[in-house]
Amino acid sequence: MEFSDPIVEIGLPVASLALWALVYGIIRLARRPAAVTPAPAAMDLPGQEPPAIVSLLANRWQITVDAAESTLLDLAARHYLELRQAGPDPRHTTVHVTGRAADDLNRYERQVYDRVAARAVDGVVPLTALSFSDGGQAAAWSKRLRRAVVADANRLGLSRPRFSRPLVVLLGLLGGVAAAGAAAGAWHYVARTDGDSFGAVAVFVVTTAALASLAGRDLGERDTPAGRAAAAHWLGLRAWLAGHESFADLPPASVTVWDRYLPYGAALGVTRTASQVIDLGMADRRRLWSSYGGRWRRVSVSYPGGLPRYGQALGWVVFRALIAGLLGWTFARVVGGAFLGSTGGSSTGGTRLTDLGPVTLGIVLLGFALLGLAGYLLLRALLDLVAPATVTGEVLWHQVWQRQSSDDGPGRPINHHLVIDDGHAERLRAWIIPEKVAGECRLGDVVTARVRPWSRRVLGVTVQRAAPDPDPYDDDEPPSGSALPATATRGAVQPDRLLSAAEVGAATGRRVSLARPAGSTGQVRGLASFVDGSGATVLALQVTRGTMARFNLTVGRSTGVPLPGVGDEAYAGPDRVVGRRGDLVLLLVRGSGAGGIEVAQLAGLLATALSRLPSEPAPQHSGAG
């Protein structure tokens, strides 16, 4: 065996494959989606892109659960569907098919619409009943939606594949060159040992196929110049919506009032309540809502279950390190030494690694690698043992990860995933908490956890602030004779004192009733709807103050005409009227059950309701409009 033989037979294949991997890595890194600098915060809708496309642009060209949620809300805003909330709990929202022809919907909009229609009975389905009970069906439905959204974004020139077809072909050709290098090393070995030459051909074919398959993998989408420009403007809208302290808490049924702002808010990831209620089978534990740190935000969570050390007790890590060390010593010292002894050394009387054949040399090198791995594992385990850490934050996710196998049932839980948000990071990695301490905390608790940072294992948990207990009463009514907390009605405006069902019925020519009004929450001082006998919304009423009130007035000024003599100021739009009295702003929106009610009739109702608004002094630091 010549000195150059290992270089050709091992060095050439390794160098060829390493060079291809380097080129592939550089190209993959260079073709990541670009970061977009948001435009200044602005309230105007900056474009006509559907909300699902906006979701793609706002999430660095990745499809998330927001695409399906925002599409459903958009169908409601465009009156293909109607969302009705019975009672104060948004989970009691129902979806109603309005009967409007869906022929002009695109593929993914029609897919969401068909899901609602397929689940509806007599045109009605609970919002929470739209999720899939079968995981395979949910995955297939979500995959089809993703393909349709991406295809539409490509058509609009707002997105493109990370690897274009010419680039895939080029990487495939380079893979063939790298495979030729690997085959040359195999051919050299075959020729030297009088082996079967078919082995070299097999190396070339298999390597080429593997590298071409890797190059052709779908790595998702990336930006285009037009996409970056559009994304910047939509991110400006997101900044503006995020500045509204009550916008994140709007329920899905508020799309009647907020129109397309709510679906675009969902696409931009700022509608916490609506997004939590809507589940079309794309629920994702990798994107969780958190308010810890003082503001609502979505955080990305990773669950690296493929790492052997992930969540394991250090005893198991040390055991695997010893096994790796034992195998490494066997391969490097015993196997390598035996083969070196059998060669009798070189002509100069010494023994060298070059005296070994390629296969034996590979075993020896594997032994050295295993010895290195064993040393690394032992060192990191030692550092993890002597330097534990603490992490303080809110528990966002707490779920069983591993169970002990059992023939009688699901098995006893062994380990749980635990996601703790410290209020700073936008990307989190789940911890593993063993069953014996998993009961020390629950979802929503603010805790301090003692952890081993490298193995991601929780040793113990101390609860700093317990999560609020769930309401022991029914979602609709407290027990008879009990009083609601004072904060539930403080500052609230009773809708039935502003407009009666008889007055709305006389204006619309329909028999209506006042649906159960919602309580006062934040800047919303009153919220209710009048419905007809079928449950269709005839008129929606909203009383607001502060930032939300100024928003409603701004929209009224920009899209409507003034109504002189109504309140302090008032405006009429195509399907709504808005007016101000003092610091309170009243908004009336015509629903799908209103028929042909005229703007003049809406203006009359607005004038009546404004005259009955209670006076509420404005805060010294804010103006009325």
VEXDREN-2710 file (C-alpha; in Angstrom, 1 decimal):
% VEXDREN-2710
k/r/px/py/pz
1/MET/0.0/0.0/0.0
2/GLU/1.5/3.3/-1.1
3/PHE/1.4/6.5/0.9
4/SER/-0.9/8.1/-1.6
5/ASP/-3.5/5.3/-1.5
6/PRO/-5.4/6.6/1.6
7/ILE/-5.3/10.1/0.2
8/VAL/-7.1/9.0/-3.0
9/GLU/-9.4/6.4/-1.5
10/ILE/-10.5/8.4/1.6
11/GLY/-9.3/12.0/1.2
12/LEU/-10.7/12.5/-2.3
13/PRO/-14.3/11.4/-1.5
14/VAL/-14.3/13.3/1.8
15/ALA/-12.9/16.5/0.1
16/SER/-15.4/16.2/-2.8
17/LEU/-18.5/15.8/-0.5
18/ALA/-17.2/18.5/1.9
19/LEU/-16.8/21.0/-0.9
20/TRP/-20.3/20.3/-2.2
21/ALA/-21.7/20.7/1.4
22/LEU/-19.8/24.0/1.7
23/VAL/-21.3/25.3/-1.5
24/TYR/-24.8/24.2/-0.6
25/GLY/-24.5/25.7/2.9
26/ILE/-23.3/29.1/1.5
27/ILE/-26.1/29.2/-1.0
28/ARG/-28.7/28.2/1.5
29/LEU/-27.5/30.9/3.9
30/ALA/-27.4/33.6/1.2
31/ARG/-30.9/32.8/0.1
32/ARG/-32.6/33.2/3.4
33/PRO/-35.6/35.5/3.5
34/ALA/-34.4/39.1/4.1
35/ALA/-35.3/41.0/7.2
36/VAL/-37.7/43.8/6.5
37/THR/-37.6/47.2/8.1
38/PRO/-41.2/48.3/9.0
39/ALA/-42.6/51.4/7.5
40/PRO/-43.8/54.1/10.0
41/ALA/-46.9/53.2/11.9
42/ALA/-50.0/54.1/9.9
43/MET/-53.7/53.2/10.1
44/ASP/-54.6/52.9/6.4
45/LEU/-54.7/49.5/4.8
46/PRO/-51.7/49.7/2.6
47/GLY/-52.7/47.2/-0.1
48/GLN/-55.2/44.8/-1.5
49/GLU/-53.3/41.6/-0.7
50/PRO/-55.5/38.9/1.0
51/PRO/-54.8/38.5/4.7
52/ALA/-53.3/35.0/4.1
53/ILE/-50.7/36.6/1.8
54/VAL/-50.1/39.4/4.4
55/SER/-49.5/36.6/7.0
56/LEU/-46.8/35.1/4.8
57/LEU/-45.1/38.5/4.3
58/ALA/-45.2/39.4/8.0
59/ASN/-43.8/36.1/9.2
60/ARG/-40.6/36.2/7.1
61/TRP/-42.2/34.2/4.2
62/GLN/-43.4/31.4/6.4
63/ILE/-47.0/30.1/6.5
64/THR/-48.3/30.0/10.1
65/VAL/-51.7/29.4/11.7
66/ASP/-52.5/33.1/11.1
67/ALA/-53.2/32.3/7.4
68/ALA/-56.3/30.2/8.1
69/GLU/-57.5/32.3/11.0
70/SER/-57.3/35.6/9.1
71/THR/-59.0/34.0/6.0
72/LEU/-62.0/32.9/8.1
73/LEU/-62.3/36.4/9.6
74/ASP/-61.9/38.0/6.2
75/LEU/-64.8/35.9/4.8
76/ALA/-66.9/37.2/7.6
77/ALA/-65.8/40.8/7.0
78/ARG/-66.8/40.3/3.3
79/HIS/-70.2/38.8/4.3
80/TYR/-69.7/35.3/3.0
81/LEU/-69.9/34.2/6.6
82/GLU/-71.3/35.8/9.7
83/LEU/-69.9/35.4/13.3
84/ARG/-72.3/35.7/16.2
85/GLN/-71.3/35.6/19.8
86/ALA/-73.9/34.3/22.3
87/GLY/-72.9/35.6/25.7
88/PRO/-69.7/37.1/27.0
89/ASP/-67.4/34.2/26.2
90/PRO/-65.9/34.3/22.7
91/ARG/-65.8/30.5/22.7
92/HIS/-69.6/30.5/22.3
93/THR/-69.2/32.2/18.8
94/THR/-71.1/30.5/16.0
95/VAL/-70.4/30.7/12.3
96/HIS/-73.3/31.2/9.9
97/VAL/-73.2/30.7/6.1
98/THR/-74.9/33.8/4.7
99/GLY/-75.8/32.2/1.3
100/ARG/-73.7/34.6/-0.7
101/ALA/-72.2/32.9/-3.8
102/ALA/-68.6/31.9/-3.2
103/ASP/-67.7/31.6/-6.9
104/ASP/-65.3/34.6/-6.8
105/LEU/-63.2/33.2/-4.0
106/ASN/-59.6/32.0/-4.6
107/ARG/-58.4/28.5/-3.8
108/TYR/-57.5/28.9/-0.2
109/GLU/-60.4/31.2/0.6
110/ARG/-62.7/28.6/-1.0
111/GLN/-61.0/25.9/1.1
112/VAL/-61.8/27.7/4.4
113/TYR/-65.3/28.4/3.2
114/ASP/-65.9/24.8/2.2
115/ARG/-64.6/23.6/5.6
116/VAL/-67.3/25.8/7.3
117/ALA/-70.0/24.7/4.9
118/ALA/-69.1/21.0/5.3
119/ARG/-69.4/21.3/9.1
120/ALA/-72.5/23.5/9.2
121/VAL/-75.9/22.1/10.1
122/ASP/-78.7/24.2/8.7
123/GLY/-76.0/26.8/7.9
124/VAL/-74.7/27.1/11.4
125/VAL/-71.6/25.6/13.1
126/PRO/-69.9/26.5/16.5
127/LEU/-66.6/28.2/15.8
128/THR/-64.8/25.7/18.1
129/ALA/-66.2/22.8/16.0
130/LEU/-64.2/23.6/12.9
131/SER/-61.1/21.8/14.1
132/PHE/-60.2/18.4/12.9
133/SER/-60.4/15.3/15.2
134/ASP/-58.0/13.4/13.0
135/GLY/-54.4/14.5/12.9
136/GLY/-53.7/13.2/9.4
137/GLN/-56.7/15.1/8.0
138/ALA/-55.6/18.2/9.7
139/ALA/-52.1/17.9/8.3
140/ALA/-53.3/17.3/4.8
141/TRP/-55.7/20.2/5.0
142/SER/-53.0/22.5/6.3
143/LYS/-50.6/21.4/3.6
144/ARG/-53.1/22.1/0.8
145/LEU/-53.8/25.5/2.3
146/ARG/-50.0/26.3/2.4
147/ARG/-49.5/25.3/-1.2
148/ALA/-52.4/27.5/-2.4
149/VAL/-51.2/30.5/-0.4
150/VAL/-47.7/30.2/-1.7
151/ALA/-48.9/29.7/-5.3
152/ASP/-50.9/32.9/-5.0
153/ALA/-48.0/34.8/-3.5
154/ASN/-45.7/33.6/-6.4
155/ARG/-48.4/34.7/-8.9
156/LEU/-48.5/38.2/-7.4
157/GLY/-44.7/38.5/-7.5
158/LEU/-44.4/38.8/-3.7
159/SER/-42.6/35.5/-3.0
160/ARG/-40.4/33.0/-4.7
161/PRO/-38.8/29.6/-3.8
162/ARG/-35.6/29.8/-1.9
163/PHE/-34.0/27.6/-4.5
164/SER/-35.0/28.3/-8.1
165/ARG/-35.1/25.5/-10.7
166/PRO/-31.8/26.6/-12.4
167/LEU/-30.1/26.6/-9.0
168/VAL/-31.4/23.2/-8.2
169/VAL/-30.1/21.9/-11.6
170/LEU/-26.7/23.5/-10.9
171/LEU/-26.5/21.9/-7.4
172/GLY/-27.5/18.6/-9.0
173/LEU/-24.6/18.9/-11.5
174/LEU/-22.2/19.8/-8.8
175/GLY/-23.5/16.8/-6.9
176/GLY/-22.6/14.7/-9.9
177/VAL/-19.1/16.1/-9.8
178/ALA/-18.8/15.4/-6.0
179/ALA/-20.1/11.9/-6.7
180/ALA/-17.5/11.4/-9.3
181/GLY/-14.8/12.2/-6.7
182/ALA/-16.3/9.7/-4.3
183/ALA/-16.5/7.1/-7.2
184/ALA/-12.9/7.8/-8.1
185/GLY/-11.8/6.9/-4.6
186/ALA/-13.9/3.7/-4.7
187/TRP/-12.5/2.9/-8.2
188/HIS/-8.9/3.3/-7.0
189/TYR/-9.6/0.9/-4.1
190/VAL/-11.3/-1.6/-6.3
191/ALA/-8.4/-1.6/-8.8
192/ARG/-5.8/-1.9/-6.1
193/THR/-7.6/-4.9/-4.4
194/ASP/-8.9/-6.6/-7.6
195/GLY/-12.5/-6.1/-6.3
196/ASP/-15.7/-5.8/-8.2
197/SER/-15.8/-2.6/-10.3
198/PHE/-19.6/-2.4/-9.9
199/GLY/-19.0/-1.0/-6.5
200/ALA/-17.6/2.2/-7.9
201/VAL/-20.5/2.6/-10.2
202/ALA/-22.9/2.1/-7.3
203/VAL/-21.1/4.8/-5.3
204/PHE/-21.5/7.2/-8.1
205/VAL/-25.2/6.5/-8.7
206/VAL/-26.2/6.5/-5.0
207/THR/-24.2/9.6/-4.2
208/THR/-25.6/11.6/-7.1
209/ALA/-29.1/10.6/-6.3
210/ALA/-28.7/11.6/-2.6
211/LEU/-27.1/15.0/-3.4
212/ALA/-29.7/15.8/-6.1
213/SER/-32.5/14.9/-3.7
214/LEU/-31.0/17.1/-1.0
215/ALA/-30.6/20.0/-3.5
216/GLY/-34.3/19.6/-4.6
217/ARG/-35.8/19.8/-1.2
218/ASP/-38.5/22.4/-0.6
219/LEU/-36.9/24.9/1.7
220/GLY/-39.9/27.3/1.7
221/GLU/-40.2/30.8/0.3
222/ARG/-38.0/33.9/0.2
223/ASP/-38.5/37.6/-0.5
224/THR/-38.8/39.6/-3.7
225/PRO/-38.3/43.4/-4.1
226/ALA/-42.1/43.8/-4.4
227/GLY/-42.7/41.5/-1.4
228/ARG/-40.2/43.4/0.8
229/ALA/-41.9/46.7/-0.1
230/ALA/-45.4/45.3/0.6
231/ALA/-44.2/43.7/3.9
232/ALA/-42.8/47.0/5.1
233/HIS/-46.1/48.8/4.7
234/TRP/-48.1/46.0/6.4
235/LEU/-45.6/45.9/9.3
236/GLY/-46.3/49.6/9.7
237/LEU/-50.0/48.7/10.1
238/ARG/-49.1/46.1/12.6
239/ALA/-47.2/48.6/14.7
240/TRP/-50.2/50.9/14.6
241/LEU/-52.7/48.1/15.6
242/ALA/-50.3/46.9/18.3
243/GLY/-50.5/50.4/19.9
244/HIS/-54.2/49.8/20.7
245/GLU/-54.4/48.3/24.1
246/SER/-57.8/46.7/23.4
247/PHE/-57.3/45.5/19.9
248/ALA/-55.6/42.2/21.0
249/ASP/-58.7/41.4/23.1
250/LEU/-61.3/41.8/20.4
251/PRO/-63.4/38.6/20.0
252/PRO/-64.0/37.1/16.5
253/ALA/-67.6/38.5/16.3
254/SER/-66.2/42.1/16.5
255/VAL/-65.4/41.8/12.8
256/THR/-68.9/43.3/12.4
257/VAL/-67.5/46.5/13.8
258/TRP/-63.9/46.4/12.8
259/ASP/-64.5/45.1/9.3
260/ARG/-61.2/44.0/7.5
261/TYR/-59.0/45.5/10.2
262/LEU/-59.6/42.4/12.4
263/PRO/-58.6/39.8/9.7
264/TYR/-55.5/41.8/8.8
265/GLY/-54.7/42.1/12.5
266/ALA/-55.0/38.3/12.8
267/ALA/-52.7/38.0/9.8
268/LEU/-50.2/40.3/11.4
269/GLY/-50.3/38.4/14.7
270/VAL/-51.9/41.0/17.0
271/THR/-55.3/39.5/17.7
272/ARG/-54.7/37.4/20.7
273/THR/-58.3/36.6/21.7
274/ALA/-59.6/35.9/18.2
275/SER/-56.6/33.8/17.3
276/GLN/-57.0/31.7/20.5
277/VAL/-60.6/30.9/19.8
278/ILE/-60.3/30.1/16.1
279/ASP/-58.9/26.6/15.4
280/LEU/-59.0/25.2/11.9
281/GLY/-56.6/22.4/12.5
282/MET/-53.4/24.4/12.3
283/ALA/-53.0/24.9/16.0
284/ASP/-49.3/25.2/16.7
285/ARG/-47.5/24.8/20.0
286/ARG/-44.5/26.3/18.4
287/ARG/-46.1/29.8/18.4
288/LEU/-47.5/30.7/21.8
289/TRP/-49.0/33.9/23.2
290/SER/-47.4/35.5/26.2
291/SER/-48.1/38.7/28.2
292/TYR/-45.2/38.3/30.6
293/GLY/-43.0/41.4/30.6
294/GLY/-45.9/43.8/30.2
295/ARG/-47.1/43.4/26.6
296/TRP/-48.8/40.7/24.6
297/ARG/-46.5/39.1/22.0
298/ARG/-46.1/35.8/20.2
299/VAL/-43.0/33.7/20.9
300/SER/-41.5/30.9/18.9
301/VAL/-40.8/27.7/20.7
302/SER/-38.5/24.8/19.7
303/TYR/-38.7/21.2/21.1
304/PRO/-35.4/19.6/20.2
305/GLY/-36.4/16.1/21.0
306/GLY/-33.8/14.6/18.6
307/LEU/-30.9/15.6/20.9
308/PRO/-29.8/12.5/23.0
309/ARG/-29.0/14.8/26.0
310/TYR/-32.4/16.7/25.8
311/GLY/-34.1/16.4/29.2
312/GLN/-32.0/13.4/30.3
313/ALA/-30.7/12.9/33.8
314/LEU/-27.0/13.3/33.9
315/GLY/-26.5/9.7/34.9
316/TRP/-27.8/8.5/31.5
317/VAL/-25.5/11.1/29.7
318/VAL/-22.5/9.8/31.6
319/PHE/-23.5/6.2/30.8
320/ARG/-23.6/7.0/27.1
321/ALA/-20.3/8.8/27.3
322/LEU/-18.7/5.7/28.9
323/ILE/-20.2/3.4/26.2
324/ALA/-18.9/5.8/23.5
325/GLY/-15.5/5.8/25.1
326/LEU/-15.4/2.0/25.4
327/LEU/-16.3/1.6/21.7
328/GLY/-13.8/4.3/20.7
329/TRP/-11.0/2.6/22.6
330/THR/-11.9/-0.7/21.1
331/PHE/-11.9/0.7/17.5
332/ALA/-8.8/2.9/17.8
333/ARG/-6.6/0.8/20.1
334/VAL/-7.6/-2.8/19.8
335/VAL/-8.7/-3.0/16.2
336/GLY/-6.2/-0.5/14.9
337/GLY/-3.4/-2.0/17.0
338/ALA/-4.2/-5.6/15.9
339/PHE/-4.2/-4.6/12.2
340/LEU/-1.0/-2.6/12.6
341/GLY/0.6/-5.6/14.2
342/SER/-0.5/-7.9/11.4
343/THR/1.1/-5.7/8.8
344/GLY/4.5/-6.1/10.4
345/GLY/5.3/-2.4/10.1
346/SER/6.9/-0.5/7.2
347/SER/10.2/-1.2/5.5
348/THR/11.9/1.1/8.0
349/GLY/10.7/-1.1/10.9
350/GLY/8.0/1.4/12.2
351/THR/4.2/1.2/12.1
352/ARG/2.1/3.8/10.4
353/LEU/-1.6/4.4/9.9
354/THR/-0.9/4.4/6.2
355/ASP/-0.1/0.7/6.5
356/LEU/-3.9/0.1/7.1
357/GLY/-6.5/-0.4/4.4
358/PRO/-9.2/2.2/3.8
359/VAL/-11.9/0.2/5.7
360/THR/-9.7/-0.4/8.7
361/LEU/-8.5/3.2/8.7
362/GLY/-12.1/4.4/8.7
363/ILE/-12.8/2.2/11.8
364/VAL/-9.8/3.7/13.6
365/LEU/-10.8/7.2/12.7
366/LEU/-14.3/6.4/14.0
367/GLY/-12.7/5.2/17.2
368/PHE/-10.9/8.6/17.6
369/ALA/-14.2/10.4/17.0
370/LEU/-16.0/8.3/19.6
371/LEU/-13.3/9.0/22.1
372/GLY/-13.7/12.8/21.4
373/LEU/-17.4/12.5/21.8
374/ALA/-17.0/10.7/25.1
375/GLY/-14.7/13.4/26.4
376/TYR/-17.1/16.2/25.3
377/LEU/-20.1/14.5/27.0
378/LEU/-18.3/14.0/30.2
379/LEU/-17.0/17.6/30.3
380/ARG/-20.4/19.1/29.6
381/ALA/-22.1/16.8/32.1
382/LEU/-19.6/17.9/34.7
383/LEU/-20.2/21.6/33.9
384/ASP/-24.0/21.0/34.0
385/LEU/-23.6/19.3/37.4
386/VAL/-21.5/22.0/39.1
387/ALA/-23.2/25.0/37.5
388/PRO/-27.0/24.8/37.6
389/ALA/-29.0/27.9/36.8
390/THR/-32.3/29.4/37.5
391/VAL/-34.9/30.8/35.1
392/THR/-37.9/33.0/36.1
393/GLY/-41.0/33.5/34.0
394/GLU/-44.5/32.5/33.2
395/VAL/-45.4/28.9/32.2
396/LEU/-46.8/29.1/28.7
397/TRP/-46.9/25.3/28.0
398/HIS/-47.1/22.3/30.2
399/GLN/-47.8/18.9/28.6
400/VAL/-46.8/15.3/28.8
401/TRP/-43.9/14.4/26.5
402/GLN/-42.9/10.8/27.3
403/ARG/-44.9/7.9/28.8
404/GLN/-43.9/4.5/30.1
405/SER/-45.1/1.9/27.6
406/SER/-48.1/-0.1/28.8
407/ASP/-50.4/-2.7/27.3
408/ASP/-53.4/-1.6/29.4
409/GLY/-53.5/2.1/28.5
410/PRO/-51.5/5.2/27.5
411/GLY/-48.9/4.4/30.2
412/ARG/-47.6/6.4/33.2
413/PRO/-46.1/9.9/32.3
414/ILE/-42.4/10.1/32.7
415/ASN/-41.4/13.5/31.4
416/HIS/-43.2/16.7/30.5
417/HIS/-42.5/19.6/28.2
418/LEU/-42.3/22.9/30.1
419/VAL/-42.1/26.3/28.3
420/ILE/-41.1/29.3/30.5
421/ASP/-41.1/32.8/29.1
422/ASP/-38.7/35.2/30.9
423/GLY/-40.3/38.2/29.1
424/HIS/-37.3/39.1/27.0
425/ALA/-36.6/36.4/24.3
426/GLU/-38.6/36.1/21.2
427/ARG/-37.4/32.5/20.7
428/LEU/-37.7/29.9/23.5
429/ARG/-36.6/26.3/23.9
430/ALA/-38.7/24.0/25.9
431/TRP/-37.4/22.5/29.2
432/ILE/-38.1/18.9/30.3
433/ILE/-39.6/18.5/33.8
434/PRO/-39.7/15.0/35.3
435/GLU/-43.1/13.6/36.5
436/LYS/-42.0/13.7/40.2
437/VAL/-41.8/17.5/40.1
438/ALA/-44.2/18.2/37.2
439/GLY/-47.1/18.8/39.6
440/GLU/-45.3/21.7/41.3
441/CYS/-46.5/24.2/38.7
442/ARG/-49.3/24.7/36.2
443/LEU/-50.1/26.7/33.1
444/GLY/-50.1/30.4/33.8
445/ASP/-48.0/30.3/37.0
446/VAL/-45.0/32.6/37.4
447/VAL/-42.2/30.4/38.6
448/THR/-38.5/30.2/39.3
449/ALA/-37.1/26.9/38.1
450/ARG/-33.8/25.4/39.0
451/VAL/-32.4/23.9/35.7
452/ARG/-29.4/22.3/34.1
453/PRO/-28.9/24.5/31.0
454/TRP/-27.1/22.1/28.8
455/SER/-29.4/19.0/29.3
456/ARG/-32.5/21.3/29.5
457/ARG/-33.7/19.4/32.6
458/VAL/-35.7/21.0/35.4
459/LEU/-34.6/20.0/38.9
460/GLY/-37.3/21.9/40.9
461/VAL/-39.9/24.7/40.6
462/THR/-40.9/27.4/43.0
463/VAL/-44.1/29.2/42.3
464/GLN/-43.7/33.0/42.7
465/ARG/-47.3/33.9/41.6
466/ALA/-50.0/31.3/41.0
467/ALA/-52.2/31.5/38.0
468/PRO/-55.7/32.8/38.6
469/ASP/-58.2/30.0/39.5
470/PRO/-60.7/29.3/36.7
471/ASP/-64.1/30.8/37.3
472/PRO/-66.1/28.1/39.3
473/TYR/-69.4/29.4/37.9
474/ASP/-71.0/28.6/34.6
475/ASP/-69.8/30.7/31.7
476/ASP/-73.2/32.3/31.3
477/GLU/-74.5/33.1/34.8
478/PRO/-73.1/33.2/38.4
479/PRO/-75.1/31.4/41.1
480/SER/-78.4/33.0/42.1
481/GLY/-78.1/35.8/44.6
482/SER/-74.4/36.4/44.0
483/ALA/-73.1/39.8/42.9
484/LEU/-70.8/40.5/40.0
485/PRO/-67.5/42.2/40.9
486/ALA/-67.6/45.9/40.8
487/THR/-65.0/46.0/38.0
488/ALA/-67.4/44.2/35.7
489/THR/-69.8/47.2/35.4
490/ARG/-67.6/50.1/36.4
491/GLY/-67.8/52.7/33.6
492/ALA/-70.1/50.5/31.5
493/VAL/-72.9/51.9/29.3
494/GLN/-76.0/49.8/29.2
495/PRO/-77.0/49.4/25.5
496/ASP/-80.7/49.0/26.3
497/ARG/-80.7/52.5/27.7
498/LEU/-79.4/53.9/24.5
499/LEU/-81.7/52.1/22.0
500/SER/-84.6/49.9/22.6
501/ALA/-85.5/46.8/20.5
502/ALA/-88.7/48.6/19.6
503/GLU/-86.9/51.6/18.2
504/VAL/-84.5/49.5/16.2
505/GLY/-87.4/47.4/14.9
506/ALA/-89.3/50.4/13.8
507/ALA/-86.3/51.8/11.9
508/THR/-85.5/48.5/10.2
509/GLY/-89.0/47.2/9.7
510/ARG/-88.2/44.0/11.5
511/ARG/-89.0/42.4/14.8
512/VAL/-85.7/42.4/16.7
513/SER/-84.4/41.7/20.2
514/LEU/-81.4/42.8/22.1
515/ALA/-78.8/40.1/22.3
516/ARG/-77.0/39.8/25.6
517/PRO/-74.6/42.8/25.9
518/ALA/-71.0/42.3/26.8
519/GLY/-69.6/44.1/29.9
520/SER/-67.1/47.0/30.0
521/THR/-63.6/45.9/29.1
522/GLY/-60.8/48.5/28.7
523/GLN/-61.7/51.1/26.2
524/VAL/-65.0/49.4/25.2
525/ARG/-67.8/50.9/27.4
526/GLY/-70.6/49.0/25.8
527/LEU/-71.1/46.3/23.2
528/ALA/-74.3/44.7/22.0
529/SER/-76.2/43.6/18.9
530/PHE/-79.8/43.5/17.9
531/VAL/-80.9/40.3/16.2
532/ASP/-84.0/39.1/14.3
533/GLY/-86.0/36.0/14.9
534/SER/-83.4/33.8/13.0
535/GLY/-80.6/35.1/15.0
536/ALA/-79.1/37.3/12.2
537/THR/-77.5/40.5/13.3
538/VAL/-79.6/43.6/12.4
539/LEU/-77.6/46.2/14.1
540/ALA/-74.3/46.2/16.1
541/LEU/-73.6/48.8/18.7
542/GLN/-70.3/49.8/20.3
543/VAL/-69.4/52.5/22.8
544/THR/-65.7/53.3/23.1
545/ARG/-63.4/55.9/24.6
546/GLY/-59.7/56.7/24.4
547/THR/-57.5/55.4/21.5
548/MET/-60.2/53.1/20.1
549/ALA/-62.7/56.0/20.1
550/ARG/-60.3/58.2/18.1
551/PHE/-59.7/55.3/15.7
552/ASN/-63.5/54.9/15.0
553/LEU/-63.8/58.7/14.5
554/THR/-60.8/58.8/12.2
555/VAL/-62.3/56.0/10.0
556/GLY/-65.6/57.8/10.0
557/ARG/-64.0/61.0/8.8
558/SER/-62.0/59.4/6.1
559/THR/-64.7/57.1/4.7
560/GLY/-68.0/58.9/5.4
561/VAL/-69.8/62.2/5.1
562/PRO/-70.5/64.6/8.0
563/LEU/-73.9/64.5/9.8
564/PRO/-74.5/68.1/11.0
565/GLY/-76.4/68.5/14.2
566/VAL/-75.8/64.9/15.5
567/GLY/-73.9/64.8/18.7
568/ASP/-70.6/66.8/19.0
569/GLU/-69.6/65.3/15.6
570/ALA/-70.9/62.4/13.5
571/TYR/-70.3/60.7/10.1
572/ALA/-72.1/58.3/7.9
573/GLY/-70.5/55.6/5.8
574/PRO/-71.9/52.9/3.5
575/ASP/-73.0/50.5/6.2
576/ARG/-72.2/52.4/9.5
577/VAL/-72.6/55.6/11.3
578/VAL/-70.3/57.0/14.1
579/GLY/-70.7/59.9/16.4
580/ARG/-69.1/61.5/19.5
581/ARG/-70.5/63.0/22.6
582/GLY/-67.9/64.3/25.0
583/ASP/-65.3/61.6/25.5
584/LEU/-67.4/58.7/24.3
585/VAL/-67.8/57.6/20.7
586/LEU/-70.8/55.5/19.5
587/LEU/-70.6/53.3/16.5
588/LEU/-73.6/51.6/14.8
589/VAL/-73.0/49.0/12.1
590/ARG/-75.7/47.5/9.8
591/GLY/-75.7/43.7/10.0
592/SER/-76.6/41.1/7.4
593/GLY/-80.2/40.9/8.7
594/ALA/-80.8/44.6/8.3
595/GLY/-82.2/44.4/4.8
596/GLY/-82.5/47.7/3.0
597/ILE/-82.2/50.1/6.0
598/GLU/-81.2/53.5/4.8
599/VAL/-78.4/55.7/6.1
600/ALA/-80.9/58.3/7.2
601/GLN/-82.6/55.8/9.5
602/LEU/-79.2/54.8/10.9
603/ALA/-78.4/58.5/11.5
604/GLY/-81.7/58.9/13.3
605/LEU/-80.9/55.9/15.6
606/LEU/-77.4/57.4/16.2
607/ALA/-78.8/60.8/17.1
608/THR/-81.2/59.1/19.6
609/ALA/-78.5/57.0/21.2
610/LEU/-76.0/59.9/21.4
611/SER/-78.6/62.0/23.2
612/ARG/-78.8/59.3/25.9
613/LEU/-75.1/58.7/26.4
614/PRO/-74.0/59.6/29.9
615/SER/-71.4/62.3/30.3
616/GLU/-67.9/61.0/31.1
617/PRO/-65.2/63.5/31.8
618/ALA/-62.2/63.3/29.6
619/PRO/-58.8/62.4/31.2
620/GLN/-56.6/65.5/31.5
621/HIS/-53.9/63.9/29.3
622/SER/-56.0/63.1/26.3
623/GLY/-58.3/64.9/24.0
624/ALA/-61.7/64.0/22.6
625/GLY/-60.8/63.5/19.0
END
